[in-house]
Protein backbone atom coordinates (compact mmCIF):
# COMPACT_ATOMS: atom_id res chain seq x y z
CA UNK A 1 0.00 0.00 0.00
CA UNK A 2 2.77 2.45 0.89
CA UNK A 3 4.52 1.64 -2.36
CA UNK A 4 1.27 2.29 -4.19
CA UNK A 5 0.82 5.65 -2.52
CA UNK A 6 4.37 6.63 -3.35
CA UNK A 7 3.81 5.63 -6.94
CA UNK A 8 0.60 7.66 -7.04
CA UNK A 9 2.49 10.66 -5.69
CA UNK A 10 5.14 10.22 -8.38
CA UNK A 11 2.50 10.12 -11.10
CA UNK A 12 0.93 13.27 -9.68
CA UNK A 13 4.31 14.95 -9.46
CA UNK A 14 4.86 14.30 -13.15
CA UNK A 15 1.66 16.04 -14.16
CA UNK A 16 2.10 19.47 -15.76
CA UNK A 17 -0.96 20.86 -14.05
CA UNK A 18 -2.01 18.07 -11.79
CA UNK A 19 -4.63 17.85 -9.09
CA UNK A 20 -3.78 18.19 -5.45
CA UNK A 21 -3.31 14.93 -3.62
CA UNK A 22 -6.20 15.68 -1.29
CA UNK A 23 -9.68 15.27 -2.62
CA UNK A 24 -11.89 18.39 -2.36
CA UNK A 25 -14.49 18.28 0.43
CA UNK A 26 -17.40 17.18 -1.74
CA UNK A 27 -15.56 14.17 -3.10
CA UNK A 28 -14.26 13.33 0.33
CA UNK A 29 -17.80 13.37 1.69
CA UNK A 30 -19.01 11.17 -1.12
CA UNK A 31 -16.14 8.80 -0.58
CA UNK A 32 -16.95 8.49 3.09
CA UNK A 33 -20.72 8.31 2.88
CA UNK A 34 -21.59 6.72 -0.42
CA UNK A 35 -18.87 4.26 -1.24
CA UNK A 36 -19.59 0.77 0.06
CA UNK A 37 -17.01 -0.97 2.15
CA UNK A 38 -14.80 -3.46 0.40
CA UNK A 39 -11.21 -4.24 -0.56
CA UNK A 40 -11.35 -1.92 -3.58
CA UNK A 41 -12.57 1.19 -1.78
CA UNK A 42 -9.13 2.46 -0.85
CA UNK A 43 -7.94 1.95 -4.43
CA UNK A 44 -10.92 3.90 -5.73
CA UNK A 45 -10.23 6.77 -3.37
CA UNK A 46 -6.49 6.88 -3.89
CA UNK A 47 -6.07 6.06 -7.58
CA UNK A 48 -9.29 7.30 -9.20
CA UNK A 49 -10.58 10.24 -7.18
CA UNK A 50 -7.29 12.13 -7.51
CA UNK A 51 -8.35 13.02 -11.05
CA UNK A 52 -12.16 12.99 -11.01
CA UNK A 53 -15.09 13.00 -8.64
CA UNK A 54 -16.84 9.88 -7.37
CA UNK A 55 -19.97 10.41 -9.47
CA UNK A 56 -18.01 9.16 -12.48
CA UNK A 57 -18.32 5.80 -10.78
CA UNK A 58 -21.53 6.01 -8.78
CA UNK A 59 -23.77 7.00 -11.73
CA UNK A 60 -22.73 3.99 -13.85
CA UNK A 61 -24.73 0.77 -14.09
CA UNK A 62 -22.44 -1.63 -15.90
CA UNK A 63 -21.67 -5.30 -16.43
CA UNK A 64 -18.45 -6.78 -15.07
CA UNK A 65 -17.07 -6.78 -18.61
CA UNK A 66 -17.85 -3.09 -19.06
CA UNK A 67 -16.20 -2.30 -15.73
CA UNK A 68 -13.10 -4.22 -16.76
CA UNK A 69 -12.85 -2.25 -20.02
CA UNK A 70 -13.36 1.00 -18.12
CA UNK A 71 -10.54 0.20 -15.68
CA UNK A 72 -8.25 -0.74 -18.57
CA UNK A 73 -9.07 2.54 -20.32
CA UNK A 74 -8.23 4.46 -17.15
CA UNK A 75 -4.95 2.58 -16.80
CA UNK A 76 -4.07 3.69 -20.34
CA UNK A 77 -4.93 7.24 -19.25
CA UNK A 78 -2.42 6.92 -16.42
CA UNK A 79 -4.32 5.47 -13.46
CA UNK A 80 -1.67 3.92 -11.25
CA UNK A 81 -2.89 0.33 -10.84
CA UNK A 82 -0.85 -2.84 -10.86
CA UNK A 83 -2.47 -5.92 -12.44
CA UNK A 84 -3.61 -7.38 -9.11
CA UNK A 85 -4.91 -4.00 -7.94
CA UNK A 86 -6.84 -3.53 -11.18
CA UNK A 87 -8.55 -6.87 -10.56
CA UNK A 88 -9.49 -5.95 -6.99
CA UNK A 89 -10.82 -2.58 -8.16
CA UNK A 90 -12.76 -4.09 -11.08
CA UNK A 91 -14.44 -6.62 -8.78
CA UNK A 92 -15.33 -3.84 -6.33
CA UNK A 93 -16.84 -1.66 -9.07
CA UNK A 94 -18.77 -4.55 -10.62
CA UNK A 95 -20.20 -5.49 -7.24
CA UNK A 96 -21.00 -1.91 -6.21
CA UNK A 97 -22.56 -0.49 -9.38
CA UNK A 98 -24.06 -3.32 -11.43
CA UNK A 99 -26.78 -3.24 -14.06
CA UNK A 100 -30.15 -3.06 -12.33
CA UNK A 101 -29.08 -0.96 -9.34
CA UNK A 102 -31.65 1.88 -9.05
CA UNK A 103 -30.49 5.12 -10.65
CA UNK A 104 -29.51 8.19 -8.69
CA UNK A 105 -31.64 11.33 -8.96
CA UNK A 106 -29.29 14.14 -7.92
CA UNK A 107 -31.01 17.32 -6.70
CA UNK A 108 -30.57 20.38 -8.93
CA UNK A 109 -28.09 23.01 -7.76
CA UNK A 110 -27.46 26.66 -8.50
CA UNK A 111 -25.18 27.41 -11.45
CA UNK A 112 -21.66 28.74 -10.97
CA UNK A 113 -21.03 32.46 -10.99
CA UNK A 114 -18.04 34.09 -12.63
CA UNK A 115 -15.07 31.81 -12.74
CA UNK A 116 -15.56 30.41 -9.24
CA UNK A 117 -14.80 26.71 -8.98
CA UNK A 118 -17.98 24.69 -9.17
CA UNK A 119 -17.72 22.45 -6.15
CA UNK B 1 -39.88 35.62 -3.90
CA UNK B 2 -41.36 34.06 -6.97
CA UNK B 3 -40.20 36.05 -9.94
CA UNK B 4 -42.43 35.92 -12.97
CA UNK B 5 -41.05 33.89 -15.80
CA UNK B 6 -40.99 36.84 -18.16
CA UNK B 7 -39.16 39.06 -15.68
CA UNK B 8 -36.66 36.31 -14.92
CA UNK B 9 -35.87 35.63 -18.53
CA UNK B 10 -35.83 39.22 -19.66
CA UNK B 11 -33.42 40.05 -16.86
CA UNK B 12 -31.24 37.10 -17.75
CA UNK B 13 -31.08 37.62 -21.47
CA UNK B 14 -31.04 41.36 -21.81
CA UNK B 15 -33.33 43.55 -23.82
CA UNK B 16 -31.65 42.78 -27.13
CA UNK B 17 -32.96 39.23 -27.13
CA UNK B 18 -36.26 39.89 -25.38
CA UNK B 19 -38.33 39.62 -28.54
CA UNK B 20 -37.55 35.92 -28.61
CA UNK B 21 -38.67 35.32 -25.07
CA UNK B 22 -41.86 33.34 -24.74
CA UNK B 23 -44.22 33.14 -21.81
CA UNK B 24 -44.69 29.54 -20.82
CA UNK B 25 -47.29 28.49 -18.32
CA UNK B 26 -44.77 26.58 -16.29
CA UNK B 27 -41.90 27.94 -14.23
CA UNK B 28 -39.75 25.88 -11.97
CA UNK B 29 -36.32 26.26 -10.48
CA UNK B 30 -37.32 29.77 -9.41
CA UNK B 31 -34.90 29.42 -6.52
CA UNK B 32 -32.07 29.22 -9.02
CA UNK B 33 -31.39 25.49 -8.71
CA UNK B 34 -31.34 24.94 -12.45
CA UNK B 35 -28.56 22.43 -13.08
CA UNK B 36 -28.42 18.73 -12.23
CA UNK B 37 -24.94 17.60 -11.22
CA UNK B 38 -23.77 14.56 -13.14
CA UNK B 39 -20.14 14.97 -12.10
CA UNK B 40 -18.61 17.73 -9.98
CA UNK B 41 -15.01 17.33 -11.10
CA UNK B 42 -14.65 18.04 -13.90
CA UNK B 43 -17.91 19.98 -13.97
CA UNK B 44 -20.65 18.21 -15.92
CA UNK B 45 -24.13 19.55 -15.20
CA UNK B 46 -27.33 19.20 -17.22
CA UNK B 47 -30.26 21.60 -17.41
CA UNK B 48 -33.46 20.78 -15.55
CA UNK B 49 -36.33 19.85 -17.85
CA UNK B 50 -38.26 23.08 -17.17
CA UNK B 51 -35.47 24.92 -19.06
CA UNK B 52 -36.91 23.75 -22.35
CA UNK B 53 -39.82 26.14 -22.71
CA UNK B 54 -38.06 29.13 -24.28
CA UNK B 55 -36.30 29.79 -27.53
CA UNK B 56 -33.02 30.96 -26.03
CA UNK B 57 -31.50 29.19 -23.05
CA UNK B 58 -30.45 31.62 -20.29
CA UNK B 59 -26.79 31.26 -19.32
CA UNK B 60 -27.66 30.35 -15.73
CA UNK B 61 -29.64 27.37 -17.01
CA UNK B 62 -27.20 26.29 -19.72
CA UNK B 63 -25.62 22.85 -19.35
CA UNK B 64 -21.90 22.44 -18.67
CA UNK B 65 -19.73 19.72 -20.15
CA UNK B 66 -16.00 19.42 -19.50
CA UNK B 67 -13.41 16.71 -20.02
CA UNK B 68 -10.88 18.20 -17.61
CA UNK B 69 -10.65 20.98 -15.04
CA UNK B 70 -11.70 24.39 -16.34
CA UNK B 71 -8.51 26.28 -17.33
CA UNK B 72 -7.72 29.74 -16.06
CA UNK B 73 -7.23 32.10 -18.96
CA UNK B 74 -5.61 35.57 -19.04
CA UNK B 75 -7.55 37.62 -21.59
CA UNK B 76 -4.66 40.08 -22.00
CA UNK B 77 -2.15 37.50 -23.11
CA UNK B 78 -4.57 35.20 -24.90
CA UNK B 79 -3.66 34.47 -28.52
CA UNK B 80 -5.14 32.36 -31.29
CA UNK B 81 -2.49 30.60 -33.37
CA UNK B 82 -3.32 29.77 -36.98
CA UNK B 83 -0.65 27.45 -38.28
CA UNK B 84 0.19 24.35 -40.31
CA UNK B 85 -0.39 24.24 -44.07
CA UNK B 86 -0.94 27.97 -44.50
CA UNK B 87 0.91 30.60 -46.54
CA UNK B 88 0.93 32.99 -43.59
CA UNK B 89 0.87 31.71 -39.99
CA UNK B 90 -0.99 34.09 -37.69
CA UNK B 91 -0.95 35.01 -34.02
CA UNK B 92 -4.14 36.91 -33.21
CA UNK B 93 -5.11 38.78 -30.05
CA UNK B 94 -8.73 39.13 -29.05
CA UNK B 95 -8.67 42.71 -30.30
CA UNK B 96 -7.62 41.44 -33.75
CA UNK B 97 -10.64 39.15 -33.83
CA UNK B 98 -12.92 41.96 -32.64
CA UNK B 99 -11.78 44.17 -35.52
CA UNK B 100 -12.90 41.65 -38.13
CA UNK B 101 -16.53 41.78 -39.37
CA UNK B 102 -18.76 40.32 -36.63
CA UNK B 103 -21.54 37.83 -37.31
CA UNK B 104 -24.27 36.52 -35.00
CA UNK B 105 -25.72 33.02 -35.38
CA UNK B 106 -28.42 31.40 -33.26
CA UNK B 107 -27.57 27.72 -32.80
CA UNK B 108 -28.22 24.74 -30.57
CA UNK B 109 -25.29 23.34 -28.64
CA UNK B 110 -25.89 19.69 -27.78
CA UNK B 111 -23.50 17.19 -26.25
CA UNK B 112 -23.38 14.16 -28.53
CA UNK B 113 -23.90 12.04 -25.38
CA UNK B 114 -27.14 13.78 -24.41
CA UNK B 115 -29.54 10.93 -23.57
CA UNK B 116 -26.77 8.39 -22.87
CA UNK B 117 -28.41 7.50 -19.57
CA UNK B 118 -31.55 6.41 -21.42
CA UNK B 119 -29.93 3.68 -23.54
CA UNK B 120 -30.71 0.03 -22.86
CA UNK B 121 -28.43 -1.82 -22.43
CA UNK B 122 -26.53 0.81 -20.47
CA UNK B 123 -23.21 2.20 -21.67
CA UNK B 124 -20.40 3.86 -19.68
CA UNK B 125 -19.92 7.63 -19.66
CA UNK B 126 -21.64 10.67 -18.19
CA UNK B 127 -25.24 9.56 -17.73
CA UNK B 128 -26.98 12.53 -19.34
CA UNK B 129 -30.74 12.29 -19.66
CA UNK B 130 -32.41 15.13 -21.60
CA UNK B 131 -30.65 18.30 -20.48
CA UNK B 132 -27.20 18.39 -22.11
CA UNK B 133 -28.46 20.83 -24.73
CA UNK B 134 -29.18 24.55 -25.02
CA UNK B 135 -29.78 27.27 -27.59
CA UNK B 136 -27.86 30.55 -27.68
CA UNK B 137 -26.82 33.36 -29.95
CA UNK B 138 -23.12 33.33 -30.78
CA UNK B 139 -21.25 36.39 -32.00
CA UNK B 140 -17.76 36.73 -33.40
CA UNK B 141 -15.59 36.67 -36.50
CA UNK B 142 -16.26 34.14 -39.21
CA UNK B 143 -13.59 31.44 -39.26
CA UNK B 144 -13.39 31.77 -43.04
CA UNK B 145 -12.36 35.42 -42.71
CA UNK B 146 -9.46 34.39 -40.46
CA UNK B 147 -8.50 31.58 -42.83
CA UNK B 148 -8.60 34.03 -45.75
CA UNK B 149 -5.90 36.08 -43.98
CA UNK B 150 -3.82 32.95 -43.42
CA UNK B 151 -4.41 31.39 -46.87
CA UNK B 152 -4.49 27.57 -46.48
CA UNK B 153 -2.34 25.70 -48.96
CA UNK B 154 -3.96 23.49 -51.60
CA UNK B 155 -3.18 20.25 -49.76
CA UNK B 156 -4.92 21.47 -46.56
CA UNK B 157 -8.05 19.39 -45.97
CA UNK B 158 -8.66 19.40 -42.21
CA UNK B 159 -8.48 21.79 -39.29
CA UNK B 160 -7.01 20.47 -36.05
CA UNK B 161 -8.38 22.24 -32.98
CA UNK B 162 -6.80 22.64 -29.56
CA UNK B 163 -8.06 24.48 -26.49
CA UNK B 164 -6.40 25.49 -23.24
CA UNK B 165 -7.65 22.63 -21.07
CA UNK B 166 -4.95 20.40 -19.61
CA UNK B 167 -5.43 16.72 -18.66
CA UNK B 168 -4.98 15.90 -14.98
CA UNK B 169 -2.06 13.56 -15.70
CA UNK B 170 0.71 13.81 -18.27
CA UNK B 171 -0.26 10.32 -19.43
CA UNK B 172 -3.89 11.29 -20.09
CA UNK B 173 -4.54 12.09 -23.77
CA UNK B 174 -5.14 15.79 -24.52
CA UNK B 175 -8.54 16.85 -25.81
CA UNK B 176 -8.29 17.59 -29.50
CA UNK B 177 -10.71 17.60 -32.38
CA UNK B 178 -10.68 18.07 -36.14
CA UNK B 179 -13.16 19.32 -38.72
CA UNK B 180 -13.09 19.20 -42.51
CA UNK B 181 -12.05 22.43 -44.22
CA UNK B 182 -15.47 22.75 -45.92
CA UNK B 183 -17.20 23.14 -42.54
CA UNK B 184 -14.55 25.65 -41.42
CA UNK B 185 -15.23 27.76 -44.51
CA UNK B 186 -19.02 27.75 -44.05
CA UNK B 187 -20.26 31.32 -43.51
CA UNK B 188 -22.12 30.29 -40.33
CA UNK B 189 -18.98 28.90 -38.66
CA UNK B 190 -18.00 31.47 -36.04
CA UNK B 191 -15.07 32.14 -33.72
CA UNK B 192 -17.41 33.26 -30.96
CA UNK B 193 -16.45 35.95 -28.45
CA UNK B 194 -20.01 36.37 -27.19
CA UNK B 195 -22.82 34.07 -26.05
CA UNK B 196 -26.35 35.46 -25.74
CA UNK B 197 -24.94 38.93 -26.27
CA UNK B 198 -22.38 38.95 -23.44
CA UNK B 199 -18.84 37.65 -23.01
CA UNK B 200 -18.60 33.86 -23.08
CA UNK B 201 -18.44 32.66 -19.44
CA UNK B 202 -15.36 30.68 -18.34
CA UNK B 203 -17.29 27.42 -18.20
CA UNK B 204 -18.40 27.87 -21.80
CA UNK B 205 -14.91 28.53 -23.17
CA UNK B 206 -13.94 32.13 -22.45
CA UNK B 207 -12.63 33.99 -24.33
CA UNK B 208 -13.00 32.11 -27.61
CA UNK B 209 -15.16 29.20 -28.67
CA UNK B 210 -15.61 27.63 -32.07
CA UNK B 211 -19.28 27.54 -33.10
CA UNK B 212 -20.39 24.97 -35.68
CA UNK B 213 -24.13 25.46 -36.21
CA UNK B 214 -25.99 22.21 -36.82
CA UNK B 215 -23.13 20.03 -35.56
CA UNK B 216 -22.68 18.14 -32.31
CA UNK B 217 -20.90 19.99 -29.50
CA UNK B 218 -17.71 17.94 -29.32
CA UNK B 219 -16.18 19.96 -32.16
CA UNK B 220 -17.18 23.35 -30.65
CA UNK B 221 -13.75 23.74 -29.09
CA UNK B 222 -13.68 25.86 -25.94
CA UNK B 223 -10.77 28.13 -24.88
CA UNK B 224 -9.71 27.80 -28.51
CA UNK B 225 -5.99 28.53 -28.88
CA UNK B 226 -4.69 26.62 -31.88
CA UNK B 227 -6.14 26.09 -35.34
CA UNK B 228 -3.85 23.99 -37.51
CA UNK B 229 -4.46 23.31 -41.18
CA UNK B 230 -3.46 19.76 -42.09
CA UNK B 231 -3.72 17.32 -44.95
CA UNK B 232 -4.91 14.61 -42.58
CA UNK B 233 -7.40 14.00 -39.82
CA UNK B 234 -6.00 14.35 -36.27
CA UNK B 235 -4.44 11.49 -34.33
CA UNK B 236 -5.29 10.73 -30.73
CA UNK B 237 -7.84 9.17 -28.43
CA UNK B 238 -10.38 11.98 -28.60
CA UNK B 239 -10.59 11.75 -32.39
CA UNK B 240 -9.68 8.18 -33.34
CA UNK B 241 -11.48 6.38 -30.50
CA UNK B 242 -13.99 8.68 -28.80
CA UNK B 243 -16.86 10.59 -30.39
CA UNK B 244 -17.44 8.14 -33.22
CA UNK B 245 -20.70 6.59 -34.38
CA UNK B 246 -21.12 3.20 -36.08
CA UNK B 247 -21.39 3.50 -39.85
CA UNK B 248 -23.74 0.50 -39.76
CA UNK B 249 -25.31 0.23 -36.30
CA UNK B 250 -25.93 -3.31 -35.09
CA UNK B 251 -28.02 -4.96 -32.42
CA UNK B 252 -28.21 -3.32 -28.99
CA UNK B 253 -25.22 -4.41 -26.92
CA UNK B 254 -23.17 -5.56 -29.90
CA UNK B 255 -19.51 -4.50 -30.11
CA UNK B 256 -18.48 -2.25 -33.00
CA UNK B 257 -14.90 -2.38 -34.41
CA UNK B 258 -13.20 1.06 -34.67
CA UNK B 259 -12.89 0.81 -38.46
CA UNK B 260 -16.70 0.62 -38.70
CA UNK B 261 -17.12 4.06 -37.09
CA UNK B 262 -16.88 7.68 -38.21
CA UNK B 263 -16.81 11.07 -36.45
CA UNK B 264 -20.24 12.53 -35.76
CA UNK B 265 -21.24 15.73 -37.52
CA UNK B 266 -24.89 16.80 -37.76
CA UNK B 267 -27.42 16.80 -34.97
CA UNK B 268 -30.45 14.56 -35.40
CA UNK B 269 -34.00 15.93 -35.25
CA UNK B 270 -35.21 15.97 -31.65
CA UNK B 271 -37.81 17.45 -29.32
CA UNK B 272 -37.87 17.96 -25.55
CA UNK B 273 -40.95 18.54 -23.42
CA UNK B 274 -40.33 21.31 -20.87
CA UNK B 275 -43.64 22.19 -19.24
CA UNK B 276 -44.15 18.91 -17.39
CA UNK B 277 -41.76 16.34 -15.99
CA UNK B 278 -41.92 12.78 -14.73
CA UNK B 279 -44.12 12.72 -11.65
CA UNK B 280 -45.91 16.01 -12.36
CA UNK B 281 -49.42 16.03 -10.87
CA UNK B 282 -51.98 18.02 -12.86
CA UNK B 283 -55.57 19.00 -12.14
CA UNK B 284 -58.18 17.98 -14.70
CA UNK B 285 -58.71 20.75 -17.24
CA UNK B 286 -56.58 22.49 -19.85
CA UNK B 287 -52.79 22.42 -19.74
CA UNK B 288 -50.46 23.99 -22.25
CA UNK B 289 -47.76 21.48 -23.16
CA UNK B 290 -44.65 23.45 -24.14
CA UNK B 291 -41.29 22.23 -25.39
CA UNK B 292 -38.53 22.82 -27.92
CA UNK B 293 -37.52 21.08 -31.13
CA UNK B 294 -34.40 21.31 -33.27
CA UNK B 295 -32.49 19.65 -36.06
CA UNK B 296 -29.06 19.70 -37.72
CA UNK B 297 -29.76 22.62 -40.02
CA UNK B 298 -32.94 21.64 -41.84
CA UNK B 299 -35.27 23.50 -39.48
CA UNK B 300 -38.39 22.07 -37.86
CA UNK B 301 -41.44 21.31 -40.04
CA UNK B 302 -43.80 19.97 -37.37
CA UNK B 303 -44.11 18.69 -33.83
CA UNK B 304 -46.82 16.27 -32.76
CA UNK B 305 -47.83 15.32 -29.25
CA UNK B 306 -49.53 12.20 -27.92
CA UNK B 307 -51.21 11.34 -24.64
CA UNK B 308 -52.22 7.72 -25.29
CA UNK B 309 -48.95 5.88 -25.81
CA UNK B 310 -48.59 6.98 -29.41
CA UNK B 311 -51.92 5.66 -30.67
CA UNK B 312 -53.03 9.16 -31.70
CA UNK B 313 -50.94 12.27 -32.41
CA UNK B 314 -51.95 15.94 -32.36
CA UNK B 315 -50.17 18.73 -34.21
CA UNK B 316 -48.65 21.37 -31.93
CA UNK B 317 -48.37 25.06 -32.81
CA UNK B 318 -44.85 26.35 -33.55
CA UNK B 319 -43.69 29.76 -32.36
CA UNK B 320 -42.34 32.14 -34.98
CA UNK B 321 -40.02 33.07 -36.51
CA UNK B 322 -38.61 29.76 -37.81
CA UNK B 323 -34.96 29.01 -37.13
CA UNK B 324 -32.49 26.93 -39.07
CA UNK B 325 -30.20 25.93 -36.22
CA UNK B 326 -32.02 27.04 -33.07
CA UNK B 327 -34.81 25.84 -30.77
CA UNK B 328 -38.35 26.06 -32.19
CA UNK B 329 -40.80 26.32 -29.30
CA UNK B 330 -43.93 24.17 -29.67
CA UNK B 331 -47.22 24.42 -27.78
CA UNK B 332 -50.34 22.32 -27.49
CA UNK B 333 -53.40 23.00 -25.34
CA UNK B 334 -54.21 19.64 -23.81
CA UNK B 335 -57.69 19.23 -22.37
CA UNK B 336 -58.46 16.22 -20.25
CA UNK B 337 -61.06 15.82 -17.53
CA UNK B 338 -60.31 12.19 -16.79
CA UNK B 339 -58.04 11.51 -13.80
CA UNK B 340 -55.38 8.88 -14.30
CA UNK B 341 -51.82 8.27 -15.43
CA UNK B 342 -50.70 9.63 -18.80
CA UNK B 343 -47.53 9.56 -20.88
CA UNK B 344 -47.06 12.89 -22.65
CA UNK B 345 -44.96 12.30 -25.78
CA UNK B 346 -43.51 14.63 -28.43
CA UNK B 347 -42.25 13.82 -31.92
CA UNK B 348 -40.56 16.35 -34.22
CA UNK B 349 -40.07 16.21 -37.98
CA UNK B 350 -37.65 18.47 -39.85
CA UNK B 351 -37.99 20.02 -43.30
CA UNK B 352 -35.92 17.21 -44.86
CA UNK B 353 -38.57 14.72 -43.70
CA UNK B 354 -36.48 13.18 -40.91
CA UNK B 355 -38.57 12.32 -37.86
CA UNK B 356 -37.84 11.04 -34.37
CA UNK B 357 -37.89 7.25 -34.02
CA UNK B 358 -39.75 5.40 -31.29
CA UNK B 359 -36.48 3.91 -30.02
CA UNK B 360 -32.95 5.35 -30.28
CA UNK B 361 -30.23 3.84 -32.46
CA UNK B 362 -28.19 1.94 -29.87
CA UNK B 363 -24.44 2.45 -30.08
CA UNK B 364 -21.58 1.66 -27.65
CA UNK B 365 -20.81 5.34 -26.97
CA UNK B 366 -24.40 6.23 -26.14
CA UNK B 367 -24.41 9.02 -28.72
CA UNK B 368 -27.12 10.92 -30.63
CA UNK B 369 -30.15 9.72 -28.67
CA UNK B 370 -33.15 11.21 -30.43
CA UNK B 371 -36.07 8.91 -29.67
CA UNK B 372 -39.53 10.37 -29.09
CA UNK B 373 -39.55 12.25 -25.77
CA UNK B 374 -41.84 10.80 -23.11
CA UNK B 375 -42.93 12.19 -19.72
CA UNK B 376 -45.11 10.27 -17.25
CA UNK B 377 -47.63 12.50 -15.44
CA UNK B 378 -50.69 11.99 -13.27
CA UNK B 379 -53.97 13.83 -13.56
CA UNK B 380 -55.62 13.95 -10.17
CA UNK B 381 -58.88 15.65 -9.17
Interface residues (C-beta under 8 A of the other chain):
Chain A: X11 X12 X14 X15 X16 X17 X18 X19 X24 X26 X27 X50 X51 X52 X53 X55 X56 X59 X60 X61 X62 X63 X66 X69 X70 X77 X78 X99 X103 X106 X107 X108 X109 X110 X111 X112 X114 X115 X117 X118 X119
Chain B: X29 X32 X33 X34 X35 X36 X37 X38 X39 X40 X41 X42 X43 X45 X48 X59 X60 X61 X62 X64 X69 X70 X72 X117 X121 X122 X123 X124 X126 X127 X166 X167 X168 X169 X170 X171 X172 X173 X201 X202 X203 X206
